[in-house]
Amino acid sequence: MLRASKPKTLEQRLDSRTSERRASPVHYAVLFSGCSDPGRFEFKENLHFACTAAQINGYLPEDIFIFGPVAEKMYHAADAPSREALRMMMSYLSENLGEEDVLLLYLTGHGRRTNRDYLDENGIKQREKISMLRTPGLFKDISEMEMAAWLSALNPRTGVLVYDQCYSGGFAQRTGKGKYVAVSASKPDEKSNWNTFAKAFFRPFTSQVSKPSVKEAFSLALSEDMYAVAGKQTPQIFSDIDSSTVYLG
């Protein structure tokens, strides 16, 4: 269980780290929920599973940043989820995450699919479908392109990206490149169901006995998530590198 830490605000936490240049590798975990509904217990549980998996795999409490609803007595006070908070976090990582460091990013909440108009290299107007992280009543939606831009500014040794909102495959397909392995609960044009896949994916990493690779955890989750087994969602994995050689720690 994470203990209450000082300072409490995200800005204070990040500012306090500037004078603490630590030896690499540092394992950073950014666990973010775009859903502010306290009644949606699955978001709380999934943040718990992600945090537990991170801790068991060597992530220190001071390197775990939680944004969103958490179960009472489970964590210290989490940082409030907002577009600005996530941008601040990613900006900090762009300046401080080293090439030997490791990143775990978990993005959950609600998702939607929409059109985006843009000009191609010839100046001709084009339209494409994109995925968005929906945050009703909380802050402006975040697009898969924005997440890709934030991540492209980082240079970790490896990064494990997990998305489980509806249409999350758009995020995984867009960001599972370079040194990142990206996992999603569904295809880009498909809804996910009750955010169950992330829990099935993180569960193998909570074992005190074995340390699975990302590919192994993904394969296990395919056989354990009831909606994936029933064909009601199609989890995806994207990467330019061999995910069987990538571990959470």
C-alpha positions in Angstrom: 0.0 0.0 0.0 1.3 3.4 -0.9 1.7 5.8 2.0 0.8 9.4 2.0 3.7 11.4 0.5 4.7 15.1 0.7 4.4 17.3 -1.3 0.9 16.4 -2.5 0.3 18.3 -5.7 1.6 17.0 -9.0 3.5 20.3 -9.6 5.1 20.1 -6.1 6.0 16.4 -6.6 7.7 17.1 -9.9 9.5 20.2 -8.6 10.9 18.3 -5.6 12.5 15.7 -7.9 14.6 18.2 -9.9 17.4 18.2 -7.3 17.4 14.4 -6.9 19.3 13.1 -9.9 19.1 9.4 -9.4 21.1 6.7 -11.0 19.3 5.0 -13.9 17.3 3.0 -14.5 14.2 4.7 -13.1 10.9 2.9 -13.6 8.1 5.5 -14.2 4.5 4.5 -14.0 1.8 6.9 -15.2 -1.7 5.5 -14.5 -4.5 7.7 -15.8 -8.3 7.4 -15.7 -10.4 9.8 -17.7 -13.5 8.7 -15.9 -14.6 10.9 -12.9 -17.6 8.8 -11.9 -16.9 7.4 -8.4 -19.5 4.7 -9.0 -17.6 3.0 -11.7 -15.7 0.6 -9.5 -13.8 -1.0 -12.4 -11.7 2.0 -12.9 -10.6 2.0 -9.3 -9.9 -1.7 -9.4 -7.9 -1.4 -12.6 -5.8 1.4 -11.2 -5.1 -0.9 -8.2 -4.1 -3.8 -10.4 -1.8 -1.6 -12.5 -0.2 0.0 -9.4 0.3 -3.4 -7.7 1.9 -4.8 -10.8 4.2 -1.9 -11.0 5.3 -2.2 -7.4 5.9 -5.9 -7.6 8.1 -5.3 -10.6 10.3 -2.8 -8.9 8.6 0.6 -9.4 9.2 2.8 -6.3 6.1 4.6 -4.8 7.7 8.0 -5.6 7.9 7.0 -9.3 4.2 6.0 -9.6 1.9 8.8 -10.6 -1.8 8.0 -10.3 -4.5 10.2 -11.9 -8.1 9.3 -11.2 -10.5 7.7 -8.8 -8.9 5.3 -6.4 -10.4 3.0 -3.7 -10.4 4.4 -0.2 -7.5 3.2 1.9 -5.8 1.8 -1.2 -3.5 4.7 -2.0 -2.4 8.1 -0.9 -4.5 10.9 -2.4 -4.2 10.6 -6.2 -3.6 13.5 -8.5 -6.8 14.9 -10.1 -7.0 13.7 -13.7 -6.9 16.6 -16.2 -5.5 17.3 -19.6 -3.1 19.8 -18.0 -1.9 17.3 -15.4 -1.2 14.7 -18.0 0.5 17.3 -20.3 2.6 18.4 -17.3 3.6 14.8 -16.5 4.6 14.0 -20.1 6.5 17.3 -20.3 8.4 16.4 -17.2 9.2 13.0 -18.6 10.4 14.5 -21.9 13.1 16.4 -19.9 14.0 13.8 -17.3 13.3 10.3 -18.5 16.7 8.8 -19.6 17.5 6.3 -22.3 18.0 3.6 -19.6 14.7 4.3 -17.9 11.5 2.4 -18.3 7.9 3.7 -18.7 4.6 2.1 -17.9 1.6 4.1 -19.2 -1.9 2.9 -18.4 -4.8 4.9 -20.0 -8.4 4.1 -19.1 -11.8 5.7 -19.2 -14.3 6.1 -22.0 -13.5 6.3 -25.6 -15.1 7.5 -28.8 -14.5 7.3 -32.5 -14.8 10.5 -34.7 -13.7 12.1 -37.9 -10.6 14.3 -38.3 -10.1 16.6 -41.3 -6.6 17.4 -42.3 -4.5 18.6 -45.3 -2.2 16.0 -46.9 1.3 16.8 -48.3 -0.3 18.1 -51.5 -2.6 20.5 -49.6 -5.7 18.4 -50.4 -8.3 18.0 -47.7 -8.5 14.5 -46.3 -10.6 12.8 -43.6 -9.7 9.9 -41.3 -11.2 8.1 -38.4 -9.5 8.6 -35.0 -9.9 7.5 -31.5 -10.4 9.9 -28.6 -10.3 9.4 -24.8 -13.7 10.7 -23.7 -13.7 12.7 -20.5 -17.3 14.0 -20.1 -17.6 16.9 -17.7 -13.9 16.6 -16.7 -11.8 18.1 -19.5 -11.4 18.2 -23.2 -11.0 14.8 -25.0 -7.5 13.6 -25.8 -6.8 12.2 -29.2 -4.5 9.3 -30.3 -2.3 11.9 -32.2 -1.8 13.9 -29.1 -0.8 10.9 -27.1 1.6 9.8 -29.9 3.2 13.3 -30.0 3.8 13.2 -26.2 5.3 9.7 -26.3 7.5 10.5 -29.4 9.2 13.2 -27.3 10.5 10.5 -24.9 13.4 8.1 -25.3 13.0 5.3 -22.8 14.8 2.0 -22.9 11.4 0.4 -23.3 7.8 1.5 -22.8 4.7 -0.6 -22.1 1.5 1.2 -23.1 -1.9 -0.2 -22.0 -5.2 1.2 -23.2 -8.6 -0.2 -22.4 -11.2 2.4 -23.3 -13.6 1.9 -26.2 -11.9 2.1 -29.6 -8.5 1.9 -27.7 -6.9 0.1 -30.7 -6.5 3.5 -32.4 -4.2 4.6 -29.5 -2.3 1.3 -29.6 -1.8 1.2 -33.3 -0.7 4.9 -33.3 1.8 4.6 -30.4 3.1 1.0 -30.6 6.2 2.0 -32.5 9.9 2.4 -31.9 10.8 1.3 -28.3 7.1 1.0 -27.3 4.9 -2.1 -27.0 1.2 -1.0 -27.0 -1.7 -3.2 -25.9 -5.4 -2.4 -26.3 -8.6 -4.0 -25.2 -10.2 -3.6 -28.6 -9.6 -2.8 -32.3 -9.6 0.9 -33.4 -13.3 0.6 -34.6 -14.6 -1.6 -31.8 -16.0 -0.9 -28.3 -14.5 -2.5 -25.3 -16.5 -4.0 -22.5 -16.4 -2.8 -18.9 -12.6 -2.3 -19.0 -12.0 -6.0 -18.1 -9.0 -6.7 -20.3 -6.5 -4.5 -18.4 -7.2 -6.4 -15.2 -6.5 -9.7 -17.0 -3.4 -8.3 -18.6 -1.9 -6.9 -15.4 -2.8 -10.0 -13.3 0.2 -12.1 -14.4 2.6 -9.3 -13.4 1.3 -9.4 -9.8 2.8 -12.9 -9.4 5.6 -13.2 -6.9 6.9 -16.3 -8.5 7.3 -15.6 -12.2 8.0 -12.5 -14.3 6.2 -12.8 -17.6 7.1 -10.8 -20.7 4.5 -8.5 -22.2 3.8 -11.0 -25.0 3.2 -13.7 -22.4 0.9 -11.5 -20.3 -1.0 -10.5 -23.4 -1.5 -14.2 -24.4 -2.7 -15.2 -21.0 -5.1 -12.3 -20.9 -6.6 -13.4 -24.2 -7.6 -16.7 -22.6 -8.8 -15.2 -19.3 -10.8 -12.1 -20.3 -14.4 -13.3 -20.6 -15.3 -10.7 -23.3 -12.3 -11.6 -25.4 -13.0 -15.3 -25.1 -16.6 -14.6 -26.1 -15.6 -12.6 -29.1 -17.1 -9.4 -27.8 -13.8 -7.5 -27.9 -10.6 -8.1 -29.8 -7.5 -7.1 -27.9 -4.6 -5.9 -30.0 -0.8 -5.6 -29.5 1.4 -3.4 -31.6 5.2 -3.1 -31.6 8.3 -2.8 -33.8 10.3 -4.8 -31.3 9.9 -8.4 -30.1 7.4 -8.1 -27.2 8.6 -11.5 -25.8 11.8 -9.7 -24.8 10.0 -6.8 -23.1 9.2 -6.9 -19.4 7.4 -4.6 -17.1 10.4 -4.1 -14.9 
